[in-house]
């Protein structure tokens, strides 16, 4: 399930240590919005993620991935609402090789 949101997400290998990184880049359209509209769009995005998680089930692979992105979006929300986030910057989230998140990276698996 794909939900259009205020940022693009890509997965990159971490060149300096084992593991991967999630790179979040806010879209140009989101950056161009007034601060109030940015906050509203982020709230709508978080609500859409919550609905998607319920539809897919929290235990499904896609549901867990959406839950992770929802948590990140919820953490970013207060900064977006306050206008305290440089939206032109790339946000990097490190994923350790033994993290459950690593299972979302094609070609990897996590130990049981």
Number of C-alpha atoms within 10 A of each C-alpha: 10 8 10 9 18 20 20 12 16 11 17 15 14 14 9 7 9 11 18 21 19 20 16 20 17 18 14 12 10 18 15 11 12 10 15 13 13 20 20 14 16 23 16 14 19 22 13 17 25 16 13 19 21 13 11 15 13 16 12 11 14 17 20 18 18 24 20 14 17 19 14 14 20 15 11 14 19 14 13 19 17 11 15 10 13 12 18 11 10 15 15 16 13 16 20 15 17 14 13 15 19 18 16 15 16 8 7 10 15 12 8 5
